[in-house]
């Protein structure tokens, strides 16, 4: 199966937004990979080609078409993707995400024990308030009041609220990015939020429930 060939899935008909890329080398191991803004964009395709080199079938996923935020994302979408991977003959299932999708990878693995390898690239170990990306009042990102990053069975997961709301939320990020010279710096936003709202036990991801292997990767100079 060529790298450009895929099986596409839509939330309304399949229960999740993603694309399945079968490895040219026969294998019964698959990875849910949440890298990129769309399961079919350049970054996703590059990632798929790289993961095929490790003899893995790949299910690339993202929140929804033209939705670049993360808010009230139903964990059932990961659950449905797992069911589809199993129906396609996959016996070992792993998951990887970066930043917010890294947090999603940890959260999903704590719920769904068919995932036996979990890779989080600079994730949080707790659930944040949901946010949207786009253009609003001169801001490129803003928090959504009353929404969590994730939901399960129709209920928002307990979350850490941002201390800054719209438009101050983006103004703080923009100011810090300019001050430090980073492309995007949200460290002050996160640090100030944690100081204002000590994280509760309910907001932490139950990483102790994750089955199999867990790999966490972070950077000393991470400002996201």
C-alpha positions as CSV (number, residue, x, y, z in Angstrom):
1,X,0.0,0.0,0.0
2,X,1.5,3.3,-1.1
3,X,2.2,6.0,1.5
4,X,-0.4,8.2,-0.3
5,X,-3.2,5.6,0.0
6,X,-5.3,5.6,3.0
7,X,-8.7,4.8,4.6
8,X,-10.3,8.0,5.8
9,X,-12.7,8.3,8.8
10,X,-15.2,11.0,9.8
11,X,-16.7,11.7,13.2
12,X,-20.3,11.5,11.9
13,X,-20.0,8.2,10.2
14,X,-17.1,6.5,11.9
15,X,-17.0,8.1,15.4
16,X,-13.6,9.7,14.9
17,X,-11.6,11.9,12.6
18,X,-8.5,10.2,11.2
19,X,-6.8,8.2,8.5
20,X,-5.4,4.6,8.4
21,X,-2.1,4.1,6.6
22,X,-1.3,0.4,6.3
23,X,2.4,-0.4,6.5
24,X,4.0,-1.8,3.3
25,X,5.6,-4.5,5.4
26,X,2.9,-6.8,6.9
27,X,2.4,-6.3,10.6
28,X,-0.2,-6.6,13.3
29,X,1.1,-3.6,15.3
30,X,-0.4,-0.2,15.0
31,X,0.1,3.3,16.5
32,X,-2.4,6.1,17.0
33,X,-0.4,9.2,16.1
34,X,-1.7,12.6,16.9
35,X,1.0,14.8,15.2
36,X,-0.2,17.7,13.0
37,X,-3.3,19.7,12.6
38,X,-5.0,17.2,10.2
39,X,-4.6,13.5,9.7
40,X,-3.7,14.1,6.0
41,X,-1.5,17.2,6.3
42,X,2.3,17.3,5.4
43,X,3.4,16.8,9.0
44,X,1.1,13.8,9.4
45,X,2.3,12.2,6.1
46,X,5.9,12.7,7.1
47,X,5.3,11.1,10.4
48,X,3.5,8.2,8.8
49,X,6.4,7.5,6.4
50,X,8.8,7.6,9.4
51,X,6.7,5.2,11.5
52,X,6.3,2.8,8.6
53,X,10.1,2.4,8.9
54,X,9.5,0.8,12.3
55,X,6.9,-1.6,10.7
56,X,3.9,0.0,12.2
57,X,0.4,0.5,10.8
58,X,-0.5,4.1,11.5
59,X,-3.8,5.8,12.5
60,X,-3.3,9.5,12.2
61,X,-5.8,11.5,14.1
62,X,-6.7,15.1,15.0
63,X,-9.7,16.8,16.7
64,X,-11.8,17.6,13.7
65,X,-11.7,19.1,10.2
66,X,-10.7,22.8,10.3
67,X,-10.8,22.7,14.2
68,X,-7.4,23.4,15.5
69,X,-8.4,23.8,19.1
70,X,-8.8,21.2,21.9
71,X,-12.0,21.5,23.8
72,X,-14.5,18.9,25.1
73,X,-12.8,16.3,22.8
74,X,-14.7,13.0,23.3
75,X,-12.4,10.2,24.5
76,X,-14.8,7.9,22.7
77,X,-13.1,8.9,19.5
78,X,-9.9,7.2,20.6
79,X,-12.0,4.3,21.8
80,X,-13.6,4.0,18.4
81,X,-10.2,4.2,16.7
82,X,-9.0,1.3,18.8
83,X,-12.0,-0.8,17.8
84,X,-11.3,0.0,14.2
85,X,-7.6,-0.9,14.5
86,X,-8.6,-4.2,16.0
87,X,-11.1,-4.9,13.3
88,X,-8.3,-4.3,10.7
89,X,-6.3,-7.1,12.3
90,X,-4.0,-5.2,14.7
91,X,-3.2,-7.0,17.9
92,X,-0.8,-4.5,19.5
93,X,-1.9,-0.9,19.8
94,X,0.2,2.1,20.8
95,X,-0.4,5.9,21.0
96,X,1.8,9.0,20.6
97,X,1.0,12.7,21.0
98,X,2.9,16.0,21.5
99,X,2.0,18.9,23.8
100,X,-1.8,18.9,24.1
101,X,-2.1,15.7,22.2
102,X,0.6,14.2,24.4
103,X,-1.8,15.0,27.3
104,X,-4.6,13.3,25.3
105,X,-2.4,10.2,24.8
106,X,-1.8,9.9,28.5
107,X,-5.5,10.4,29.3
108,X,-6.7,8.0,26.7
109,X,-4.2,5.3,27.8
110,X,-5.4,5.7,31.4
111,X,-8.9,4.8,30.2
112,X,-8.4,2.2,27.5
113,X,-6.2,-0.7,28.4
114,X,-5.9,-2.1,24.8
115,X,-3.1,0.6,24.5
116,X,0.1,-1.1,25.7
117,X,2.7,1.5,24.6
118,X,2.1,5.2,25.4
119,X,4.5,8.0,24.2
120,X,4.0,11.5,25.5
121,X,6.1,14.3,24.0
122,X,6.1,17.3,26.5
123,X,2.7,16.4,27.9
124,X,1.0,17.7,31.0
125,X,0.1,15.2,33.7
126,X,-3.2,16.9,34.3
127,X,-6.1,18.1,32.2
128,X,-6.3,21.8,31.2
129,X,-9.3,24.0,30.4
130,X,-10.3,23.7,26.7
131,X,-9.2,26.2,24.2
132,X,-9.8,27.2,20.6
133,X,-7.5,28.4,17.9
134,X,-8.2,30.7,14.9
135,X,-8.9,34.5,14.8
136,X,-11.0,36.3,17.5
137,X,-10.6,39.9,18.5
138,X,-7.0,39.9,17.2
139,X,-6.2,36.7,19.2
140,X,-5.0,33.4,17.7
141,X,-6.0,31.3,20.7
142,X,-8.5,31.7,23.5
143,X,-9.9,29.5,26.4
144,X,-13.5,28.3,26.3
145,X,-15.4,29.0,29.5
146,X,-16.8,25.9,31.1
147,X,-15.1,23.4,28.8
148,X,-12.4,20.8,29.5
149,X,-9.9,19.5,27.1
150,X,-11.7,16.2,27.1
151,X,-15.0,14.5,27.9
152,X,-16.1,10.9,28.5
153,X,-19.6,9.6,28.3
154,X,-20.8,13.1,27.8
155,X,-19.2,14.6,30.9
156,X,-16.3,17.0,30.8
157,X,-13.2,15.7,32.7
158,X,-12.2,17.8,35.7
159,X,-9.7,20.4,34.6
160,X,-7.3,23.1,35.6
161,X,-8.7,26.5,34.7
162,X,-6.6,29.2,33.1
163,X,-6.1,32.2,35.3
164,X,-6.2,34.5,32.2
165,X,-9.3,34.5,30.1
166,X,-10.0,36.1,26.7
167,X,-8.4,38.3,25.5
168,X,-5.8,38.5,28.2
169,X,-4.9,34.8,27.7
170,X,-3.5,35.5,24.2
171,X,-2.1,38.9,25.2
172,X,0.1,37.2,27.8
173,X,1.4,34.6,25.3
174,X,2.1,37.2,22.7
175,X,3.9,39.5,25.2
176,X,6.1,36.6,26.5
177,X,6.9,35.4,23.0
178,X,8.0,38.9,22.0
179,X,10.0,39.3,25.3
180,X,11.9,36.0,25.0
181,X,12.2,35.9,21.2
182,X,10.5,32.5,21.1
183,X,8.0,31.6,18.3
184,X,5.5,30.8,21.0
185,X,5.9,31.1,24.7
186,X,3.1,30.1,27.0
187,X,5.1,29.3,30.1
188,X,3.9,32.3,32.1
189,X,0.3,31.5,31.3
190,X,0.7,28.0,32.7
191,X,2.9,28.9,35.7
192,X,0.5,31.7,36.8
193,X,-2.5,29.4,36.4
194,X,-0.9,26.7,38.6
195,X,-0.1,29.3,41.2
196,X,-3.7,30.6,41.2
197,X,-5.3,27.2,41.2
198,X,-3.4,24.4,42.9
199,X,-4.0,21.2,40.9
200,X,-6.6,18.9,42.5
201,X,-6.4,15.1,42.6
202,X,-9.4,14.9,40.2
203,X,-7.5,17.0,37.6
204,X,-4.5,14.8,37.5
205,X,-4.3,12.1,34.8
206,X,-4.4,8.6,36.5
207,X,-1.1,7.6,34.9
208,X,-1.0,4.7,37.4
209,X,-3.8,3.1,35.3
210,X,-1.8,3.1,32.1
211,X,-0.9,-0.5,31.0
212,X,2.3,-1.6,29.3
213,X,5.1,0.7,28.6
214,X,5.1,4.5,29.1
215,X,7.7,6.9,27.6
216,X,7.7,10.5,28.5
217,X,9.9,13.0,26.7
218,X,10.5,16.7,27.6
219,X,13.0,19.4,27.1
220,X,14.9,21.7,29.5
221,X,14.1,24.7,27.3
222,X,10.4,23.8,26.7
223,X,8.4,27.0,26.9
224,X,5.1,25.5,25.7
